[in-house]
Amino acid sequence: MRSAHHAETVRHAEAELMARLPEGTLMRRAAAGLAAVCAELLGRVYGARVVLLVGSGDNGGDALYAGALLARRGAGVSAVLLASGRTHPGGLTALTRAGGRVADDPFEVLATADLVLDGITGIGGRGGLRPDAVPLARAARGSDAVVVAVDLPSGTEADSGEVRGEALRADATVTFGTYKPGLLIDPAHTYAGTVRLVDIGLGPYLPDPPPLEALQHQDVARLLPEPSGESDKYRRGVVGIVAGSARYPGAAVLAVAGALRGGAGAVRYVGHAADAVIARFPEALVHTGPPARAGRVQAWVVGPGLGDDPDVVREVLESGVPVLVDADGLRPLDPAAVRDRGAPTLLTPHAGEAAALLGVSRGRVEAARLASVRELAARFGATVLLKGSTTLVASPDGSVPVRVNPMGTPWLATAGSGDVLSGLAGSLLAAGLGAADAGAVAAYLHGLAARDAAGRGVPVTSFEVAEAVGGAWVRVHG
């Protein structure tokens, strides 16, 4: 599990740990880990040209101490001081004693650098880079150097993942003690490059559970239901799917495909695409409706390709089992009706649908993904899976950490992808997973399947992704 903590939590943990250590120990631990990653990226340290972009905070100090370690190994290290009167004094002394220097012409050293360390701003930064830092950031990014961010790319926001101005895009980020939410959530995530975590001993001082986490392979394996010798179709879970229309019959086929490949014991399909569903999946149990007469289910999925049918959405919400609402089902959604349900509800909007539910622009949702998913979950009293470049899953009361999917891939940006995800998540709800776990596990398997299907760089369809879910399941279970 990758855990992420907010900036203020990290500061408190650092203060507790520093009170138990000799002065400067924590910064030297961070600098040692940072220098080790830089050396690895350089390949050959001796003779390498390293430029430090040094701000006024502790990030600048980390960069200076790391630069001193690299200078001792024979690198030519130049520091560009963006706040010369407030530069970390111990770090600057260590650098100059190791043979490093303060650059006379920042743009000259950046033009020939092999590696640039971004220590301009740290986890407390807000609102993008200051105007005086922008030309230096552009020069660093325009050079041939590898750019390594110290703790967080400068100009991105640690707690929210927002980027409200110009930021320095890194090739790699070395973060200390714990991940920060902005390193895992777009748009800031795209600025971080490859993220490396350096353990500096904060673990015992950080709260558990964290506010945000990303499931890893072993976490998904632990949560993923697996049939036993005593299993039958009801124990494995029967999921009902209300999807498709005369205009969009394919949405029904894709949702059923996701559910069957997701391990459902049986799928009961209700809707106007029964012929298309049964032609592709003869094992599906089809019914013309209404949903209440379709037979026993342990969870419902409603909405993919459904068209305008608020009555059927309302009927499904009145059932006493977990319900996933997607796509067209989200349009007529009444927050009070969702909040009043006694069983779990999982909403799966993309950014445009989330914007409509919140009454804001799509751009606002995409710029503030974490705030948006939390607001939706609170407003509807439901678990919300916000699809996108980084898919987020938030519970209504915050009792479960927000889950961020680490397996997102651009190959999922194709028509019908969300329909497959809905069926897959619905099968996990029917198998007994809680809404947050079902959403997070489904998103992980969905991304893994897409990566597998497009393994050689060949574009894939959503149906091919659905077919690959079974293989992703096997990979997770080993």
N, C-alpha and C positions, 0 to 999 in steps of 0.2 A: 504494500500500500504506500503510495506517495502522499504524504500529508503536507498541507500548506497552512501557514499561520499568518495572521495579520501583523502589520508593522509594530503596533503598540505592544502586542503580545511578545514579539521577538525582543523588543527593547527591555521589557520587564525580565524576560528570561536571561538576557545577557547581563543585566544589572545584578541579578541573583548570583549568577555564575562568577562574574568578575569580583564580587565581594569575597569569594573563596579562593581567589587566585592572586599570585603576584601581579603587580601593575604591568599592563602591556601584554600579558600572556595570551589573552583571547585574540588580540589583533595579530600577534605573531603566528598563532595557529592558523588563522584565516589566510594570512599572507603566504605561509608555507604551502598550504593547499593550492592557493592561486598560482604561485610560482611553479608548482609541480605540473599543473595542467598546462600552463604556458610553455614550459619546457617540452612537454609531450607534443604540443601542437607545432612548435618550432622544429622539432626533430634534432636540430643541432643548435645548442645555445651559444657556444663560443663563436664570436664574430657576428652574431645576429644583431639587428638594429631594432631596438624596442623603444616605443614612445609611450609615456604615461600621460593621460589627460587627467589632471588632478584638480578636483574640486575642494571645497572647504570642509567637508564632513569626514566621517570615519572611512567612507569608501575611498577618499583620496589617500588617507593613511594606509589602508590596505594595499592600494596600488603602489605607494612609495616603498613600503617594506618588501613587497613582492619584487619590485624593481631592483632593490638592493640585493636580494638573493640571486636574481638573474645576473646582475653586474658582477657579483663575486664569481660567477661561473664563466665570465668572459664576454658577456653580452655588452654591447654599447647601448646604454640606457639614457634617454633624455626625457626630462620632465617638463611638461607644459603646465604652468600654474595659472589656473583660472581665477584664483582668489589669493594672490600672493601674500596679502597681509594676514590670511587666516589658514594658511597651509599647515597641516599637521606637523608640528616641530620635530617630534621624534622620528617620524618617517622620513622627513627631508634630510635630517642629520644622518640617518642610516644610509640613505641613498648616496649622498655626497662622499661619505667615508668609504663606501664600497666602490667608488670610482664613477658613479653616475653624475649627471650634470643637469642644470636647468637650461632649457633651450633658449637660445637668443632669437631664433626665427622659427616659430612653431610650424609654419607651412613648409619650410625647407625640410625639417626632420620628418614630417608626416609623409612627404612625397617619396621618401626613400625607405620608409619603415617596413620591417618584416612582420611586426606585430604591434598592435595598438591596444593598450589597456584603458578601458573606459571607466574612470573613477570620478566622473564629473558630479553626478548626483547619486544618492542612495535611496533607501526604501522610504524616506520621508519626502521625496520629490513630488511635486504637483504641477500640473499645467504645462508640461512640455519643457523643452530646453529654453534657457534664457537667450536673448538675442546675441550676446557676445559669445555664446558657446556654439551657435548654429554654424558659422563658417568653419570652425574646427571639426565639428561632427561631419560636415559634408566633405571636408578634405580627407578625413580618416576613411570615410566610406568610399571616396573616390580613388583612394590609393590601392595598391596591390596587397596591402597588409591584411593579416588576419586580425579581426576585431574581437576582443574578449571583454565582455561586460563584467564589472565587479558587482556581484550580488543581484543586479537588476540593470537592464539597459537604461541609460539616462534618457529621461523624457517620458518614460512609461510609469504607470502608477501601480504600486505594489499591491494594494488591497483590492483593487477593482478590475485590473487588467485594462483600464482605459488609457487612451493616448490622446491627449487634448491639445497637442501642438506638435512641433517637430521633435523627433526622437532619433537616437543613434541605433541603427540596426546592427546587431552583433552576429558574428558567426558562431560564437559560443558564449554562454554565461556561466560563471562560477558563483554559486550561491552558497551561503553559510548557515549551518545549523538546521534549517528547514526550508522547504520550498515556500515561496510567496505566491499568493493567488494569481498575481499578474503574470507569473512565469508559465502558468498552465491555461490561462484564459485569453482568447483573442479579444481585441487586436494586439495586446502587448505580447502575447505568446509568439506571434510571428516575428517580433523583433529580437527574441532571445536566442535564436539558433539552437544549437545543442546545449542542453542544460546539465551541468555537473554539480552535484551536491557534495560539499565538504563538511564532514562531521567535526564540529568544534566543541562538542560536549553539552549542547543545549537540551538534549533529549529529556533528561529528568525534570527540567524546569518548564517544559511546554505542556499545555493542557491537553487532555485526551477525553473525548474525541476532538479533533481539530475542526475548524469551520469548513474546510474544504479538503477533499481527498480524491485521488485518482486510483481506481482499481487496477491491479496488475494481474498477470496471468494466474497466479496461485490464488488470488482472492476470488476471481471468477470461477475457478475450478471448485472452490469451497462452496460457493453459493449455487452453482448450477445443479438443478435436480437431475438425478440419474435413476433410471428404473431399476427395481430389484426383482428378485424371483417372485415376489408376491404381487407385483404390479399388474393392474389391468387398465383398461382405457380410462376408467373413472379416477383411479388413483393417480394416473399420470396427468390427468386434467383434461376436461372437455371445454373448449373455448368456443363461444358463439361469435360469429362475425356478421355484422350488418354493414354491407358495403356494396359499392358498384351501382350502376344505373344503366339505362339504355345508352346514355352518352359515354359513360366510363365503365364498361364491363371489365376491362383489364385491371382496374383497381381491386375488384373483388378477387380475381385470380391471384394477384400478387400478395394480397393480405393473407389469403388462405395458404399460399406457398410459404410465406414467412412463418405462419403458425405451425404447419406440418413439419417443416424443417427445424423448427424450434423445439420439437419434442412433444407436441400436444398428443394426448391419447386419442382424441377425436376432435374434429371441427364440425360444428353445426353452422351452415351458411344460410342466412336469411336475406333475400333481396331479389333484384330483377336480373341478375346475371347467373342464375342457376345453371343454365345450359353450358355457359362458358366454363364455369367452375367444375361441373361434373365431367365435362369433356377432358379437362386437364387432370383432375384429381377424382377418380371414381370412388375413392374412399371417403370423400366428403359427404356429410349428411345434409341435404339441401331441403329448404322449406320456403314456401312463398310468404310466410309471415301470418300474423305479427310475431315479433320475437317471443312474447310470453307463451305462445303455443308451439314453439319450435322444439321444446324438450329441455332436458336438464343440462345446465352448463355451470361451470365453476367461475367463469369470467366472461365478460362481453367486450368486444371491440366494435365501435360504431363510428362511421364517418368517412372512411376513404372512398372517394368517388361517389358519394351518396346523393349529391344534389341537394335540393331544398326540401327537407323533410323533417321539420321540427318535432312533429308528433312522435316519430319513431325514436328520435334522440331522447325525448322526454320519457317515453316508455322504458327504454333501456336504463336510464338513470333511476327510474323507480324500482328497478330490480334490487334484490338484496345481496348481490354479488359484486366483486370488484369490476370496475368498468374503465376501459381506455377510450378516450374521445380524441379523434384526430380529424384533420382536414375539414370537410364540409360539416361535420358534427360540431365543430367549434363555433360556427357562426351564430347559431341560435342559443348559445349557451347562457343560461341564467346563473349568475354566481350564487344566488340564494339557494337554488335547487341543488347545486353541487355541494354547497356547505352543509345542507340538511341531510345529506346521505349518511347512512349508517355504515356503509362499506367503503373501502378505499376507492379513490378515483385518480386516474393518471391521465393528464392532458399532455398532448405531444405536438405543440405548435412549432412551425418554423418562424423565422423572424417577422415575416409579413403578417402571419396570423396572430402572433403575440402582440404586434403593434396595434392591430385592430382591437384586440381584447383590452389593451391598456389605454387606447385612445391617444397614441403617440405615433411618431413617424417610424418607419422601418429603420431608418438610419440611427435613430436614438436607441433602439433595441440592440442593433449590431454594435454600437459604440459602447453600450453599458450592459453587456450580456448578464453579468452577475446580478446587478441591481434589478434588471428586468425579470429574471426568472424568480428571484425572491419575492418581488412584488406580485407577480402572477399567482404564486403559490399561496401567499397570504390572502389575496383578494378572493380566490375561489375556494380556499380551504382544501386544496388538493395538492397532490404531488405533480410537479410540472417538469416535463422533459423538453427543454428548449433546443431544437435541432439547429445545426449550423456547423461552422468551421471548427468550433469546439462545443460539442453537445454538453449541456449542463442539466443535472437532475436535482431539483430542490423539493424538500418536504414542506408541508404547510406551516408547521410550528417550529421549524429549525432544529427538531430533536435529532435528526440525522444529518451528518455533514453534507453539504452540497457536493455532488459527485460530478467530476469532469471526466469525459471520455478521452483516454489517451490514444485511441485507435482511429480517430477521424482521418479521412482521406478524401481528396478531391474526386476520386472515382465514384463516390456516392452522390455527386452532383448530377443526377440523371433522373428522368421522369420515372415515377413509381417507386423510388427508393424509400420514401416515407411510408408507403403502403406495406412494403415488406417489413419494415421496422415495427409497424403497428401490430401486424400479425405475430411477429416474433415475441414482442413484449407481452401481448395478450396471452400467448401460450405459457409464458412464465408466471403471469398472474394466476392462470388457471391451475398451474402446478403448485401454487401455494406461496410463491415469493411475495414479499411485501412490495408495495408500489415503487419505492425508491430502489430496492434491489432489482426488481424486474426491469425497470427502465435502464439502470446502469449496466446490468449484465447484457440486456438486449443490444444496447448501443455498442458495447465492446465486441460482441459476436458479429454484429452487423458490419462494423469496421474491419474486423479481422477477415470476414468472408469476402469483402470487397477487395482487400489487399491480396488475398489468395487468388481470387478470380482474375484480377488484373496483374498478376505476378510478373508477366513479361512486358508490361507496358501497353497491353492491348486494351482498348476501350471495352467496357462490359455493360450489359443491360441489367436492369433491376432484377429480372427473372434469373439471370445467371448468378447474381449476388445471392438471391434466395436459395438457389441450388447449392451454393458454396457454403451455406450456413451449417449444413451437416458436417462438412469437413472441418469447419472452424470448431464445432463442438468437440469433435474427436481430438483436435490439436490441444484444446484446453484441458481435456481430461487425460491427455497423454497416452 
